[in-house]
Amino acid sequence: MAQGLESTKGHPMAISITDGNAFAIIGAGRRELEKQGRRDEVATFTAEMTAGDYDHLLQTLLKWFPEVELAK
């Protein structure tokens, strides 16, 4: 689990991803953006996350939230 992380825009981030399911990962990122008041970025985030395969999804998550750690 990740704690006290920062997104690419410098916003504090506390995101926990314990499920490797793609929809769970997208949902965690969307919830974090909304929690930070970044609702205007949710559609862009979702479009980027769903624009490729699972590897692309994980790379996009790390682009938006570079310090995130996925629980094993």
HELIX and SHEET records of a PDB file:
HELIX    1   1 ALA A   22  LYS A   35  1                                  14    
HELIX    2   2 ARG A   39  GLU A   41  5                                   3    
HELIX    3   3 VAL A   42  MET A   49  1                                   8    
HELIX    4   4 TYR A   54  TRP A   64  1                                  11    
SHEET    1   A 2 LEU A   5  GLU A   6  0                                        
SHEET    2   A 2 PRO A  12  MET A  13 -1                                        
END                                                                             
